[in-house]
Amino acid sequence: MIVRLMGEGQFEIDDEVAKGLNELDEQAAQAVEAGDEERLRGLLGRMAEAVRTNGTRIPDDDLSASEGIVPPDDLSLDEARLLFEGEGLIPDLPAGP
Amino acid sequence: MAGLMSRASMVVKAKFSKLLDRAEDPAETLDYSYERQLELLQNVKRGIADVVTAKKRLELQETQLQQSIVKLDGQARQALAANREDLARQALERKSGLQQQLQSLDQQADGLAQQQEKLVASEKALSAKVEAFRTQKETIKAQYSAAEAQVKIGEAATGIGEQMADTGLAIQRAKDKTEQMQARASAIDELTTSGALEDFTSDQTELDRELGALASQSQVDDELAKMKAEVGSGEKQKELEK
């Protein structure tokens, strides 16, 4: 499946890697719930590392969508909560005139 | 609670579909989306320029601090040479305070450099995807019926929408960091002008005045000694001539 590391790019990963990634992702969600920022960042860092090491980078001009998006590993707890509670983390796209 | 990855995906899709809902037919949707992509590309370029400006301001402040540090160091030496350890201590204390500020400016400069790097990478990725989208947009318009086009648009649009959200977040974060940095830089400027932090480079400091007095004292002493020597040798000369 295709995964995006925010701020870095998209990668194709196999099922085995995806499985490990989902486990880390669950723990990351728990860390947000527990209010443990250090743990959250550690987990996001491990997720990004797993994708980087085991995945294949997809070229920038590929228009495929990703199945999962890994937030940046310097995400703060406040930002993580914004991500969960609403759409506040990611700014609105330019909507033109 | 869903995982972070799926939540982030959902948010990104929601953002982009809100954008696409504004257009009515497929051709219009494609053009509208493309225009927004170009707009975002402009925004990221502006974001890079802002970070560069902020970095220049930091560098300027760093240079000023460095000059003050060198000056205070010289003043401490001057004071010691004149046996004024109290003044030398004062100068060194101020120097150490400025060095701490300089260190924090250094860290901020590193942070800004990282932001700049991220924005440049994001611009590159977005630019490549926008170009790919432009080509695909024309193909879709030329080759597909309205119904088919809708599906194709969905595919191409989700991919680019994701990149747009990614770039959007990068711009937002860089902007936040730059603003924080600017607030701190202004605070230092303000403290300096209000006198709460003495402007060490101005000639108005107590340290400068005392050192100035010492210097003119020793200059007077030097000149006196020189004159004495001249007058003395002049008298000897006269005696020889006699």
Boltz contact constraints between the chains, C-beta under 6 A:
constraints:
  - contact:
      token1: [A, 6]
      token2: [B, 166]
      max_distance: 6.0
  - contact:
      token1: [A, 7]
      token2: [B, 118]
      max_distance: 6.0
  - contact:
      token1: [A, 7]
      token2: [B, 170]
      max_distance: 6.0
  - contact:
      token1: [A, 25]
      token2: [B, 3]
      max_distance: 6.0
  - contact:
      token1: [A, 25]
      token2: [B, 4]
      max_distance: 6.0
  - contact:
      token1: [A, 25]
      token2: [B, 5]
      max_distance: 6.0
  - contact:
      token1: [A, 26]
      token2: [B, 3]
      max_distance: 6.0
  - contact:
      token1: [A, 28]
      token2: [B, 4]
      max_distance: 6.0
  - contact:
      token1: [A, 29]
      token2: [B, 1]
      max_distance: 6.0
  - contact:
      token1: [A, 29]
      token2: [B, 3]
      max_distance: 6.0
  - contact:
      token1: [A, 29]
      token2: [B, 4]
      max_distance: 6.0
  - contact:
      token1: [A, 60]
      token2: [B, 125]
      max_distance: 6.0
  - contact:
      token1: [A, 60]
      token2: [B, 128]
      max_distance: 6.0
  - contact:
      token1: [A, 61]
      token2: [B, 128]
      max_distance: 6.0
  - contact:
      token1: [A, 61]
      token2: [B, 132]
      max_distance: 6.0
  - contact:
      token1: [A, 63]
      token2: [B, 132]
      max_distance: 6.0
  - contact:
      token1: [A, 63]
      token2: [B, 156]
      max_distance: 6.0
  - contact:
      token1: [A, 63]
      token2: [B, 159]
      max_distance: 6.0
  - contact:
      token1: [A, 63]
      token2: [B, 160]
      max_distance: 6.0
  - contact:
      token1: [A, 64]
      token2: [B, 159]
      max_distance: 6.0
  - contact:
      token1: [A, 65]
      token2: [B, 158]
      max_distance: 6.0
  - contact:
      token1: [A, 65]
      token2: [B, 159]
      max_distance: 6.0
  - contact:
      token1: [A, 65]
      token2: [B, 162]
      max_distance: 6.0
  - contact:
      token1: [A, 66]
      token2: [B, 162]
      max_distance: 6.0
  - contact:
      token1: [A, 68]
      token2: [B, 5]
      max_distance: 6.0
  - contact:
      token1: [A, 69]
      token2: [B, 5]
      max_distance: 6.0
  - contact:
      token1: [A, 69]
      token2: [B, 8]
      max_distance: 6.0
  - contact:
      token1: [A, 69]
      token2: [B, 9]
      max_distance: 6.0
  - contact:
      token1: [A, 70]
      token2: [B, 5]
      max_distance: 6.0
  - contact:
      token1: [A, 71]
      token2: [B, 4]
      max_distance: 6.0
  - contact:
      token1: [A, 71]
      token2: [B, 8]
      max_distance: 6.0
  - contact:
      token1: [A, 83]
      token2: [B, 7]
      max_distance: 6.0
  - contact:
      token1: [A, 84]
      token2: [B, 7]
      max_distance: 6.0
  - contact:
      token1: [A, 87]
      token2: [B, 11]
      max_distance: 6.0
  - contact:
      token1: [A, 90]
      token2: [B, 11]
      max_distance: 6.0
  - contact:
      token1: [A, 90]
      token2: [B, 15]
      max_distance: 6.0
  - contact:
      token1: [A, 90]
      token2: [B, 165]
      max_distance: 6.0
  - contact:
      token1: [A, 90]
      token2: [B, 169]
      max_distance: 6.0
  - contact:
      token1: [A, 91]
      token2: [B, 168]
      max_distance: 6.0
  - contact:
      token1: [A, 91]
      token2: [B, 172]
      max_distance: 6.0
  - contact:
      token1: [A, 93]
      token2: [B, 15]
      max_distance: 6.0
  - contact:
      token1: [A, 93]
      token2: [B, 19]
      max_distance: 6.0
  - contact:
      token1: [A, 93]
      token2: [B, 164]
      max_distance: 6.0
  - contact:
      token1: [A, 93]
      token2: [B, 168]
      max_distance: 6.0
  - contact:
      token1: [A, 94]
      token2: [B, 36]
      max_distance: 6.0
  - contact:
      token1: [A, 94]
      token2: [B, 39]
      max_distance: 6.0
  - contact:
      token1: [A, 94]
      token2: [B, 40]
      max_distance: 6.0
  - contact:
      token1: [A, 96]
      token2: [B, 36]
      max_distance: 6.0
